[in-house]
């Protein structure tokens, strides 16, 4: 069997499975992994025969994909903003829709000199690393409640960016965990000496858990395999978002902005929450599909800031 035939057969098999939306792409990514080549090479060498060993490896990876494991977890990596991020079941797989959050942040930061930025719920670190890569002048912090996620994010940053370009730390949103000797020894915790005194930020952004709890069981198998803590947004999907909107005001500088990614169905509720908490200049950003994906707003002294800065 040649490469062309193997790919056609694999794509046809994957296409039969409802939750697999990109069967041809997934098949080519998996075969490229087996052969340690890129997808361009597969096209150029489409008539090359596959030996039995490689074909067996390919079938093994296809079986994992058919069973509901995402291509990103099988490969251990996912591209985002032209950067290749290491991923594992400890973090969400970066998605193209989240590029809207990065683009909204870059637009928000235009004209600001050395702004301080905080990303909450960083996961793999894709958003924080992409922002620092495209706007190297920013001072960026990123946190996650999961220590495993923070370790993966920091490893991604160390591989893709200059040393200590992003300061990662473990936190429940804005609440730092109690310090222990092991916390201090972990080299991926790159906070200032006085960790409890984070700076006021020009921008806080997040792609938080926002799936309503009752809807998680109806998600595709590959999404259900992602960490529930990064998916479950409580009864209406807004539990973490409410906390972020309320607590961010204590960490934003005067005129600072908050950006939140969420389900398009939640945008109206999020705008109402922002208004209730005194935010102004509310703006919503659409993703490549033309649906509302990110909502942002500013907080000023006049609009009811709580941090007194």
LINNOR-V446409 format. One record per residue. N is the residue number from 1. PHI is phi in whole degrees, -180 to 180 (none if undefined). PSI is psi in radians with two decimals (999 if undefined). Layout:
n & phi & psi
N & PHI & PSI
N & PHI & PSI
This chain:
n & phi & psi
1 & none & 2.32
2 & -91 & 3.01
3 & -59 & -0.78
4 & -59 & -0.80
5 & -67 & -0.71
6 & -64 & -0.73
7 & -67 & -0.73
8 & -64 & -0.75
9 & -66 & -0.76
10 & -65 & -0.75
11 & -63 & -0.69
12 & -64 & -0.69
13 & -66 & -0.79
14 & -68 & -0.54
15 & -65 & -0.42
16 & -73 & -0.26
17 & -96 & 2.06
18 & -57 & -0.64
19 & -80 & -0.08
20 & -97 & 1.87
21 & -90 & -0.25
22 & -131 & 1.16
23 & -62 & -0.74
24 & -67 & -0.74
25 & -63 & -0.80
26 & -62 & -0.75
27 & -61 & -0.77
28 & -69 & -0.65
29 & -64 & -0.72
30 & -70 & -0.70
31 & -70 & -0.66
32 & -60 & -0.63
33 & -65 & -0.78
34 & -61 & -0.77
35 & -87 & -0.11
36 & 57 & 0.76
37 & -128 & 3.07
38 & -101 & 3.02
39 & -69 & -0.47
40 & -64 & -0.71
41 & -64 & -0.69
42 & -59 & -0.71
43 & -67 & -0.78
44 & -67 & -0.54
45 & -111 & 0.58
46 & -59 & -0.49
47 & -89 & -0.04
48 & -69 & 2.32
49 & -73 & 2.60
50 & -97 & 2.37
51 & -80 & 2.90
52 & -62 & -0.63
53 & -64 & -0.83
54 & -67 & -0.65
55 & -65 & -0.68
56 & -65 & -0.76
57 & -62 & -0.72
58 & -62 & -0.79
59 & -63 & -0.61
60 & -65 & -0.75
61 & -68 & -0.67
62 & -63 & -0.67
63 & -63 & -0.71
64 & -62 & -0.70
65 & -67 & -0.74
66 & -63 & -0.56
67 & -77 & -0.10
68 & 113 & -0.04
69 & -78 & 2.32
70 & -70 & 2.66
71 & -59 & -0.64
72 & -64 & -0.74
73 & -69 & -0.65
74 & -62 & -0.78
75 & -79 & -0.45
76 & 79 & 0.34
77 & -160 & 2.77
78 & -153 & 2.35
79 & -82 & 2.45
80 & -151 & 2.17
81 & 53 & 0.73
82 & 66 & 0.28
83 & -117 & 2.53
84 & -101 & 2.03
85 & -103 & 2.39
86 & -71 & 2.34
87 & -133 & 2.76
88 & -152 & 3.03
89 & -62 & -0.05
90 & -81 & -0.20
91 & -137 & 2.72
92 & -65 & 2.63
93 & -79 & 2.20
94 & -59 & 2.40
95 & -119 & 2.64
96 & -56 & -0.60
97 & -58 & -0.54
98 & -73 & -0.23
99 & -61 & -0.45
100 & -61 & -0.65
101 & -65 & -0.74
102 & -63 & -0.79
103 & -65 & -0.68
104 & -64 & -0.68
105 & -65 & -0.78
106 & -62 & -0.70
107 & -64 & -0.72
108 & -67 & -0.54
109 & -89 & -0.08
110 & -58 & 2.31
111 & 84 & -0.10
112 & -93 & 2.36
113 & -94 & 2.07
114 & 48 & 0.92
115 & -71 & 2.62
116 & -93 & 2.30
117 & -128 & 2.48
118 & -126 & 2.20
119 & -106 & 2.18
120 & -93 & 2.70
121 & 56 & 0.88
122 & -69 & -0.48
123 & 60 & -2.10
124 & -73 & -0.15
125 & 83 & 0.15
126 & -59 & -0.77
127 & -68 & -0.83
128 & -62 & -0.78
129 & -68 & -0.73
130 & -63 & -0.72
131 & -63 & -0.81
132 & -66 & -0.61
133 & -65 & -0.67
134 & -94 & -0.29
135 & -137 & 1.27
136 & -63 & -0.26
137 & -76 & -0.23
138 & -78 & 2.66
139 & -101 & 2.00
140 & -123 & 2.35
141 & -114 & 2.64
142 & -149 & 2.43
143 & -138 & 2.87
144 & -154 & 2.64
145 & -71 & -0.39
146 & -91 & 2.11
147 & -64 & -0.62
148 & -64 & -0.70
149 & -65 & -0.75
150 & -61 & -0.69
151 & -65 & -0.74
152 & -64 & -0.77
153 & -61 & -0.76
154 & -67 & -0.63
155 & -66 & -0.68
156 & -62 & -0.79
157 & -63 & -0.72
158 & -63 & -0.58
159 & -82 & -0.60
160 & -100 & -0.31
161 & -131 & 2.89
162 & -58 & 2.74
163 & -55 & 2.35
164 & 58 & 0.58
165 & -73 & -0.48
166 & -123 & 2.35
167 & -96 & 1.86
168 & -96 & 2.53
169 & -155 & 2.75
170 & -89 & 2.32
171 & -163 & 2.68
172 & -92 & 1.54
173 & 58 & -1.91
174 & -97 & 0.04
175 & -101 & 1.99
176 & -76 & 2.50
177 & -72 & 2.79
178 & -58 & 2.46
179 & -76 & 2.37
180 & -127 & 2.94
181 & -60 & -0.66
182 & -68 & -0.62
183 & -59 & -0.78
184 & -67 & -0.60
185 & -77 & -0.42
186 & -69 & 2.08
187 & -74 & -0.13
188 & -88 & -0.08
189 & -89 & 1.81
190 & -115 & 0.99
191 & -91 & 2.84
192 & -60 & 2.91
193 & -56 & -0.74
194 & -96 & 1.45
195 & -62 & -0.49
196 & -73 & -0.22
197 & -111 & 1.21
198 & -67 & 2.66
199 & -70 & 2.87
200 & -74 & 2.52
201 & -110 & 2.52
202 & -75 & -0.52
203 & -148 & 2.33
204 & -120 & 2.32
205 & -140 & 2.74
206 & -161 & 2.56
207 & -114 & 1.41
208 & -84 & 2.96
209 & -59 & 2.23
210 & -141 & 0.19
211 & -82 & 2.20
212 & -56 & 2.40
213 & -52 & -0.74
214 & -69 & -0.29
215 & -90 & -0.20
216 & -64 & -0.69
217 & -66 & -0.31
218 & -91 & -0.02
219 & -75 & 2.86
220 & -63 & 2.70
221 & -55 & -0.67
222 & -68 & -0.59
223 & -74 & -0.69
224 & -62 & -0.40
225 & -77 & -0.22
226 & -78 & 2.79
227 & -60 & 2.18
228 & -60 & -0.60
229 & -62 & -0.41
230 & -93 & -0.07
231 & -110 & -0.74
232 & -76 & 1.94
233 & -100 & 0.28
234 & 89 & -3.04
235 & -53 & -0.73
236 & -111 & 0.11
237 & 83 & -0.02
238 & -111 & 0.13
239 & -59 & -0.89
240 & -70 & -0.63
241 & -63 & -0.71
242 & -60 & -0.78
243 & -62 & -0.77
244 & -62 & -0.82
245 & -61 & -0.72
246 & -71 & -0.80
247 & -82 & -0.41
248 & -61 & -0.52
249 & -61 & -0.42
250 & -83 & 0.00
251 & -130 & 0.01
252 & -96 & 2.43
253 & -72 & 2.91
254 & -57 & 2.14
255 & 85 & 0.09
256 & -70 & 2.80
257 & -120 & 2.70
258 & -123 & 2.32
259 & -126 & 2.30
260 & -131 & 2.24
261 & -90 & 2.49
262 & -162 & -3.11
263 & -70 & 2.40
264 & -53 & -0.54
265 & -68 & -0.28
266 & -97 & -0.11
267 & -62 & -0.70
268 & -63 & -0.73
269 & -65 & -0.68
270 & -65 & -0.74
271 & -61 & -0.68
272 & -65 & -0.69
273 & -64 & -0.71
274 & -63 & -0.77
275 & -61 & -0.77
276 & -61 & -0.60
277 & -88 & 0.06
278 & 93 & 0.21
279 & -78 & 2.66
280 & -131 & 3.10
281 & 60 & 0.69
282 & -68 & 2.30
283 & -139 & 2.44
284 & -116 & 2.44
285 & -115 & 2.41
286 & -98 & 2.59
287 & -86 & -3.02
288 & -65 & -0.36
289 & -85 & -0.08
290 & 85 & 0.22
291 & -106 & 2.68
292 & -67 & 2.18
293 & -124 & -0.55
294 & -134 & 2.39
295 & -123 & 2.41
296 & -135 & 2.84
297 & -161 & 2.89
298 & -109 & 2.77
299 & -131 & 2.13
300 & -124 & 2.96
301 & -55 & -0.71
302 & -69 & -0.45
303 & -97 & 0.12
304 & 106 & 0.57
305 & -59 & 2.58
306 & -107 & -0.21
307 & -87 & -0.16
308 & 73 & 0.18
309 & -71 & 999
